[in-house]
Amino acid sequence: MTYTHHEKADEILQFWFVGSIKPNWFAKSDEFDGTIRERFAPLIAQAATGELWAW
C-alpha cells in the first residue's frame, strides 16, 4: 500500500497539538466540538467515505 502526504494532515496536527488546545483534549466542550466540526467537517466526510485511505 502506498501512502501519500496530504497538506490537510499538517493542518490537523498543527491545530491539535498547539499548547492552547491541550486543555480541551479530555474536556467536554460544545464550543470546541463546534470548532472542530467547522474546520474539519469536509475532511471527516471524506474519511468516512474512504477518500483519504492513502493517508
C-alpha positions as a LaTeX table, in Angstrom:
\begin{tabular}{lrrr}
\hline
Residue & $x$ (\AA) & $y$ (\AA) & $z$ (\AA) \\
\hline
Met1 & 0.00 & 0.00 & 0.00 \\
Thr2 & 1.30 & 3.43 & $-0.90$ \\
Tyr3 & 0.67 & 6.37 & 1.39 \\
Thr4 & 0.71 & 9.96 & 0.28 \\
His5 & 1.20 & 13.17 & 2.20 \\
His6 & $-1.85$ & 15.37 & 2.38 \\
Glu7 & $-1.48$ & 19.06 & 3.21 \\
Lys8 & $-4.58$ & 18.91 & 5.39 \\
Ala9 & $-2.84$ & 16.36 & 7.61 \\
Asp10 & $-0.38$ & 19.06 & 8.64 \\
Glu11 & $-3.25$ & 21.44 & 9.34 \\
Ile12 & $-4.92$ & 18.89 & 11.62 \\
Leu13 & $-1.70$ & 18.19 & 13.52 \\
Gln14 & $-0.93$ & 21.87 & 13.93 \\
Phe15 & $-4.44$ & 22.52 & 15.20 \\
Trp16 & $-4.49$ & 19.59 & 17.61 \\
Phe17 & $-1.04$ & 19.95 & 19.14 \\
Val18 & $-0.74$ & 23.68 & 19.80 \\
Gly19 & $-0.42$ & 24.39 & 23.50 \\
Ser20 & $-3.71$ & 26.25 & 23.80 \\
Ile21 & $-5.71$ & 23.24 & 22.57 \\
Lys22 & $-4.35$ & 20.69 & 25.06 \\
Pro23 & $-6.75$ & 21.62 & 27.89 \\
Asn24 & $-9.62$ & 20.66 & 25.55 \\
Trp25 & $-8.35$ & 17.16 & 24.82 \\
Phe26 & $-10.30$ & 15.49 & 27.61 \\
Ala27 & $-12.84$ & 18.17 & 28.49 \\
Lys28 & $-16.47$ & 18.37 & 27.41 \\
Ser29 & $-16.95$ & 21.50 & 25.33 \\
Asp30 & $-19.69$ & 22.08 & 22.79 \\
Glu31 & $-17.81$ & 25.17 & 21.61 \\
Phe32 & $-14.61$ & 23.22 & 20.97 \\
Asp33 & $-16.55$ & 20.43 & 19.27 \\
Gly34 & $-18.15$ & 23.05 & 17.04 \\
Thr35 & $-14.75$ & 24.48 & 16.17 \\
Ile36 & $-13.57$ & 21.04 & 15.09 \\
Arg37 & $-16.71$ & 20.46 & 13.01 \\
Glu38 & $-16.42$ & 23.88 & 11.40 \\
Arg39 & $-12.79$ & 23.44 & 10.44 \\
Phe40 & $-12.69$ & 19.76 & 9.59 \\
Ala41 & $-16.20$ & 18.56 & 8.63 \\
Pro42 & $-15.31$ & 18.19 & 4.94 \\
Leu43 & $-12.30$ & 16.04 & 5.83 \\
Ile44 & $-14.35$ & 13.94 & 8.24 \\
Ala45 & $-16.86$ & 13.32 & 5.45 \\
Gln46 & $-14.07$ & 12.39 & 3.04 \\
Ala47 & $-12.57$ & 9.99 & 5.57 \\
Ala48 & $-15.97$ & 8.39 & 6.21 \\
Thr49 & $-16.36$ & 7.61 & 2.50 \\
Gly50 & $-12.83$ & 6.22 & 2.17 \\
Glu51 & $-11.47$ & 9.10 & 0.12 \\
Leu52 & $-8.49$ & 9.56 & 2.45 \\
Trp53 & $-7.36$ & 5.93 & 2.57 \\
Ala54 & $-3.97$ & 6.86 & 1.12 \\
Trp55 & $-3.05$ & 8.87 & 4.20 \\
\hline
\end{tabular}
